[in-house]
Amino acid sequence: MTRPLLFATLGLCLGLCLGLGPARAASEPPLSALTLVGPPVTLFKATRDACDGVDVPDASARAFRDASGAVALFGMHYRNRAFRGPSLDALKLDCAVVLESGGKADPAAYDDASWITATWTEDGRDVAALIHHEYRANEHPGRCRSKVYMECWYNSLVAAGSADGGRSFTRTTPPAVVAGPPFRQETGQGRHRGFFNPSNIFADGRWRYFLASTTGWTVPGSDQSAGVCLFRSDNPADPGRWRAWTGSGFTAAFPDPYAGPIKAPATCAPIAPFPTPVGAVVRHRGSGAWIAVFMAKAGGDFPQSGFYWTTSRDLLAWDQPRLLLAGATLYDDPCQAPGGLIAYPSLLDPDAQGRNFDDTGDRAILTYVTLRTEGCAITSDRDLVRRPLAIKVWP
């Protein structure tokens, strides 16, 4: 792969592309308190630990325990590799590529640039994955009227699967589209379009959920608002069973527009208070409350740029976000961030009871990425770091 990393940052300006102001949250009082209780510790340094030139952390961390009890953690670039080890506290990058990006010019192949951005397994052997897929029409002659990356960026969520505990992933033929815009890539060029940046997959009883962002669209009879949509399925291994919340039920499907015409495009109801993609959602074991983390730039309800958390009892109404870690994020101007940026927060409890690390106790770790800047450029000099935090949830 030869794409320059300066233009390959997942979510580089997604907050700006969404065009969103912060949505209103549920009323006070707060449901939880998250407190950082230790300094950052570097898990991976690209300049020291990379296997090749595209080996940088570029997504929120996702982990599961395989059938042997060992941990696999994903969150790297479009040449997908995994961290592996006996526990979250003892991980090392495995240089074996588990899913390559094909750079294919045919948008119907859904194999241009692919990130493993969510995983789910029931047994540690068969693993379902959500792929953040970017079709970059500017890199394929004749596919876009512009040469500007963001004006040609077409995003979809695509499924992949592993039958060997995450040692390798394959796409289906034809591609299995979990969520895509109801039009093909040449439609609406001039801005970023589609679904992107899914959260982790998390469980509630028989149901599995994830949150994903969309820039929205205007289609006759179907105007989709920009925002974050909540998806649900009773079987992540079957990509066709995911449905999004419409405001009255989980009935909205977003199938592959290359498989045939979509006569009545569905829409989802964006979930407040998220102005940008959700980094992770975990359930607090003691209370049953849901806790989500995400990054935001200063403005509106967000007094400072940085990582925020919010809490919910039902995944639909969330309380007022509160600052967890201040710092310039990917949504801020890198020219004004000589100290670098922070991005891609996630929450993981090393003692999680679930195989997929979607639950937490009163202690967890915040994982995130630090990105060095040079002038106005975001470089590929990045670290994956972790910090311990304490969690309190009120009844």
FENJOBEL-V242071 format. One record per pair of residues at least 12 apart in sequence whose C-alpha atoms are under 6 Angstrom apart, sorted by the first residue. I is the first residue (numbers start at 1). J is the second residue. If there is no record, write none. Layout:
I|J, I|J
This chain:
6|379, 12|330, 13|331, 15|276, 15|331, 18|215, 20|275, 22|275, 23|272, 23|273, 24|273, 25|272, 25|273, 25|318, 25|319, 25|320, 26|317, 26|318, 26|319, 31|393, 31|394, 32|392, 32|393, 33|391, 33|392, 34|390, 34|391, 35|389, 35|390, 36|388, 36|389, 37|388, 37|389, 38|387, 38|388, 39|387, 40|386, 40|387, 41|385, 41|386, 42|385, 43|384, 43|385, 44|383, 44|384, 45|383, 46|381, 46|382, 51|95, 56|76, 56|77, 57|75, 57|76, 58|76, 58|77, 59|75, 59|344, 60|75, 60|279, 60|344, 60|345, 60|346, 61|74, 61|75, 61|346, 62|74, 64|355, 64|356, 65|124, 65|355, 66|124, 66|165, 67|124, 67|125, 70|85, 70|86, 71|84, 71|85, 71|86, 71|87, 72|84, 78|101, 78|113, 78|114, 78|115, 79|100, 80|97, 80|98, 80|99, 81|97, 81|98, 82|94, 88|350, 98|167, 98|168, 98|169, 99|169, 101|113, 101|114, 105|140, 108|258, 112|135, 113|133, 113|134, 114|132, 114|133, 115|131, 115|132, 116|131, 117|130, 117|131, 118|130, 118|200, 124|165, 125|163, 125|164, 125|165, 126|162, 126|163, 127|161, 127|162, 128|161, 128|237, 129|159, 129|160, 129|161, 130|158, 130|159, 131|157, 131|158, 131|159, 132|157, 132|196, 133|155, 133|156, 133|157, 134|154, 134|155, 135|153, 135|154, 136|152, 136|153, 137|152, 138|152, 150|191, 150|192, 151|189, 151|190, 151|191, 151|192, 152|189, 153|192, 154|185, 154|193, 154|194, 155|194, 155|195, 155|196, 156|179, 156|180, 156|194, 156|195, 157|178, 157|179, 158|176, 158|177, 158|178, 159|176, 177|256, 178|239, 179|254, 180|194, 180|195, 180|254, 181|194, 182|257, 182|265, 183|257, 193|215, 194|214, 195|213, 195|214, 196|212, 196|213, 197|212, 198|211, 198|212, 199|211, 199|278, 199|279, 199|280, 200|280, 202|358, 206|234, 207|233, 207|234, 208|232, 208|233, 208|234, 209|231, 209|232, 210|230, 210|231, 211|229, 211|230, 212|228, 212|229, 213|227, 213|228, 213|277, 214|226, 214|227, 222|265, 224|267, 227|270, 228|270, 228|271, 229|270, 230|244, 230|245, 231|243, 231|244, 244|268, 245|268, 246|268, 246|269, 247|269, 252|266, 278|294, 279|293, 279|294, 279|344, 279|345, 279|346, 280|292, 280|293, 280|346, 282|358, 282|359, 283|359, 283|360, 284|359, 284|360, 284|361, 285|360, 285|361, 289|312, 289|313, 290|311, 290|312, 291|310, 291|311, 292|309, 292|310, 293|308, 293|309, 294|307, 294|308, 295|307, 295|308, 297|331, 305|326, 305|327, 305|328, 306|325, 306|326, 306|327, 307|324, 307|325, 308|321, 308|322, 308|323, 308|324, 309|321, 309|322, 328|341, 329|341, 329|342, 329|343, 334|376, 335|375, 335|376, 340|371, 340|372, 340|373, 341|370, 341|371, 342|369, 342|370, 343|368, 343|369, 344|368, 345|367, 345|368, 346|366, 346|367, 347|365, 347|366, 348|364, 348|365, 349|364, 362|390, 362|391, 363|389, 363|390, 363|391, 364|388, 364|389, 365|387, 365|388, 365|389, 366|386, 366|387, 367|385, 367|386, 368|384, 368|385, 369|383, 369|384, 370|382, 370|383
